[in-house]
Amino acid sequence: MVKWNRKDLLGLEGLSPAEIKLVLDTAESFKEISTRQIKKVPALRGRTIATLFFEPSTRTRASFELAAKRLSADTVSISSSTSSVVKGETLKDTARNIEAMKIDIIIIRHKCAGAAEMLARAVSSGVINAGDGSHEHPTQGLLDLFTIREKKKKIKGLKVAIIGDILHSRVARSNIWGLKKLGAEIVICGPATLMPPEIEKMGVRVVYDLRKAVKQADVINVLRIQKERQDAGFFPSLREYSREFGINKEVLKDAGKDLLIMHPGPINRGVEISPDVADGQYSVILDQVTNGLAVRMAVLYLLLGETKVKL
Amino acid sequence: MNLLIKGGRVIDPANKIDKVMDLLIEKGKISRMAGSIRSENCRVIDAAGLIVVPGLIDMHTHLREPGREDEETILSGSEAAVKGGFTSICAMPNTSPAVDKEAVVKLILSKAEQAGLVNVYPIGAITKGREGRELAEIGELKRAGVVALSDDGNPVENSRIMRRALEYSRMFDLPIIAHCEDKNFSAGGMINEGRISTVLGLKGIPCFSEENMVARDVSLAKLTGSRIHIAHISSAGSVRIIKQAKKDGINVTAEATPHHFSLSDENLRLFDTNYKVNPPLRTGQDIDAIKKALADGTIDAIATDHAPHSEEEKDVEFDYAPFGMTGLETALGLAIKELVEKRILTVSRLVEKMSLNPARILRLDKGRLDPGSDGDLTIIDLNKEWTVKKEDFKSKSKNSPFIGEKLKGIAAMTICRGKVVYEK
C-alpha cells in the first residue's frame, strides 16, 4: 500500500500513478460522507486550514472550505481584496504571517504560475495548489480522474479529448499529466493560436479538426473559453470559435452512448458548449462538482497524515 | 610600488605569447617581459603554476548607479569586478537617469575614480531616455568619455531611428551595442518559448523575438556600413544570422554571456527567479550553437550582463521578478568550466574573448601585454576548485543561480594600472 509522504500538493506532474490512485481510492471512501444527514466526521478536528485566494473563484474555494469543514477542520479565508498584498506585502510575508497563526494547510490560488511552489518552499505548513496561472490545478485534475474512473470503471486505454484554450489552461495540464500517468490516450484540440508550443512532448496528439478530435472519444473535456482571449486576438470572434470548436449535438451525432462530457466550469453556455449538451445525457458536469468535494477531502486528509478516520 | 611577477605562464594572444616568464610593471606600466628578470625595490609576486593574462574586460555590466544604489554602486560593482578578475568594465546606460547626458557620464567617471579599483568605461544611450524616439547628444557623450552606445534593455524599435543612430555614431567611431528583442513578440514573456514554458504555464519568449532584430540590425549595419555589436546572443538562429553576416563582410561583432552557455530553460523547473533573464535561457541545442560559435569565432566576446537585483525584488512570484542575474564574480569560473575544461576554447582563446576582443571592439588600448601599456593583469589559478557562496559576493546583490555550484578556476590576483586591486 502506497503511503502519502508529501508535505504539499503542487501539481500532478510530480505524482506517481500509485499516489494518484491513493488519492482517488481515499476519495471514494469520503464520498459517502456527503450523502449522510450529518455530513461531518472528526478526522481533522483541531486542524486549521487557510484558503488564500488571489484570484476570484467561487466553486473551488467553496469546495475546499466545505471539504475542510466536513472533516471538522477550522477554516479561515483570505482573499486578495482583504489580504495585505494590496498594501504591498509580499506573498512570502503573507504566508509567514498565516503560518505564525499555526495553520496546518494553506490552499492557494494565484494568477502567477509557480506561486504555490514558491509558497511551499517558504513555509513549513502543507500547501495545496488550487490553481497557479496557466500551470496546474491538481485537485481539478484529480476530480476529473475520479469522475472518469467512477463512470467508466477504468482510465487505462480510454480516449480522452480535451477541447479549447489549451495554452492558458491549468486544468488541461493537470489533466494531461494525470491521464497519461493512468494510461489514457489524449487528443487535444483548439485554435492553433491557443495551442502551446511543443505540447506533443507531453505525450498528447494535437488535432485541429473538432470532429476528428471527438470521434471515438470516450471522454470529452471541454475547457472554458475566456472572452478576453478574443480581444487579445487569439481568435476572430466568439461566434467563429463556437462554430469551429463548440461542442453541440451536431458534433456529437455519432457519439457512443457511454460518452462523458466534462467541463471544469464555469460554463459559457452557447460558446464552448451548447446548453443542451451541458445539461444533456452525456454530461457529468455536476458529478464533477460533487466529486470535487470528496477528492479535496481526501487530499486534505492525506496531507495531514496520521489521524485515523472514523467513518 | 613596482611589481615583479615571477614564473607565471604568460598568455598574451595579441602577441602570440604563451610561455613561462617574468613580467615587470613599473610606474603602472608593463615595462619588461623576459625569461628571468631581476629587479630591486619592487614587490615580487610568485606566479608559479598560475596564468598571467591581460586584465579581463567586461563589455556589458550594469552598475545601477545612479538610481538604484541599493542594488549596486560603482564601488561595489568595482569590488565585484576585481574579485572576478576584471580590470575594465563597461557600464550600461540603463541607470536612472539614463546615461544620455554629459553630466551622468562625468558622475560615473568620477565615482569610478573615487573607487579606484578598475577602469570603468561608460556606455552612452543611443536615444534620449533610452526611449527610442530621438537620438541622444552622441557627440557630447563621446567627448564626455563613452566608449559605445546602447539602449540596453530596450531595442531601438523604429528602424529609421536605428539607421540614423548607426550613421550618426559612425562619425564618432562609436559602435552601437544592440539589444535585439522584438518587444511585440516578447511582450509578457518570461522564459524561453518551448516545451518548458508549455509545461510550466509561463508565457514564452520565442527565439524569433531576438533573431528578427538581429537580422534587422545586421541588415542596417550593411546598409549604413557602420559597426554593430550584438549583445547577449541566446539562440542558435541568431548565431546563424551573425555567421552569415560576417561571411557577407558586414561589420558585426557579438557577445555571449556565461549563463547562456552554462544553463538551459530546464533549470527553470522550480520557478527560481534567479534564472529569470532577458534574453531567456534557451535549450541545449542553443547552448551547443553558442559554444560552437565561440570556438569558430562567430561570437567574438564573452560578457557578463551583470544585472544585480535586490533580494526583495527577486523573492517574489515569477511574473513579478525583474530579469537578470549577477555575473562579474562567476564569469571566469564558468567560462573555464564550460569552455576550457570541455576543450571548446584554449586558455589563450578564452583570453581573446574576455580581454583582447572586447578591447578591439571598443577601441580600448587594453587587452594586450605590450611594453609601455597599462599594467592591467589578471593572474588566474586554473586548478583552484571553489564553491560559489552567497556570503562571498562583493556585489551588493546576490541574485546568482550559481550559488552552491562547484567551479574550477578563479582569479588569484587582479592588477589594475600596476596596482594590486584584488588578491585571494
Contacts between the chains, C-beta under 8 A, distances in Angstrom:
chain1	res1	chain2	res2	distance
A	13	B	199	7.1
A	90	B	312	7.5
A	90	B	315	6.9
A	90	B	316	5.8
A	91	B	316	6.8
A	91	B	317	6.0
A	92	B	315	6.4
A	92	B	316	8.0
A	110	B	317	6.9
A	111	B	319	7.7
A	112	B	317	3.8
A	112	B	318	6.0
A	112	B	319	4.3
A	112	B	320	7.1
A	113	B	200	5.7
A	113	B	201	4.2
A	113	B	202	5.1
A	113	B	271	7.1
A	113	B	318	6.5
A	113	B	319	7.6
A	114	B	200	6.9
A	114	B	202	7.3
A	114	B	271	3.0
A	114	B	317	6.8
A	114	B	318	4.5
A	115	B	317	4.9
A	115	B	318	7.8
A	117	B	270	6.5
A	117	B	271	5.0
A	118	B	271	6.3
A	118	B	317	6.4
A	118	B	318	7.6
A	132	B	201	7.5
A	133	B	201	5.3
A	133	B	202	7.5
A	133	B	319	7.5
A	134	B	201	3.3
A	134	B	202	7.6
A	134	B	203	7.9
A	135	B	200	5.8
A	135	B	201	3.5
A	135	B	202	7.5
A	136	B	201	7.2
A	168	B	201	7.9
A	170	B	201	6.1
A	173	B	199	7.2
A	173	B	201	6.2
A	196	B	197	7.3
A	196	B	198	3.9
A	197	B	193	5.6
A	197	B	194	5.6
A	197	B	195	7.4
A	197	B	197	7.1
A	197	B	198	5.9
A	197	B	204	6.7
A	197	B	206	7.9
A	198	B	194	5.4
A	198	B	195	4.1
A	198	B	198	5.7
A	199	B	198	5.5
A	201	B	195	4.8
A	201	B	198	7.7
A	202	B	198	7.1
A	202	B	199	6.8
